[in-house]
């Protein structure tokens, strides 16, 4: 079994995007969004190199979320981030985890 990897997205307190997270080494990626907020968030992903100017795409099912939600990315990607698409108040928080099959744990 691979080693688990855990991390946090930068908090969102306005219409904005979190800092991108490199997940290219992970075979599976799970995401949770939560917090005390009035707003809408989504998961975005890219297949492009994060060192350049990546093209971001909205996840097909983790979009339009107005409260806590967790889900699986479901496919390989180079990077992920949370995006706040509408905001009134509070803080949208997010965490991610995944399995790195190349690392022993």
Buried (B, 14 or more C-beta within 10 A) or exposed (E): EBEEBEEEBBBBBEEBBBEBBBBEBBEBBBBBBBBEBEBBBBBBBBEBEBEEEBEBEBBEEBBEBEEEBEBEBBEEBBBBBBBBBEBEEBEBBBBBBBBBBEEEE
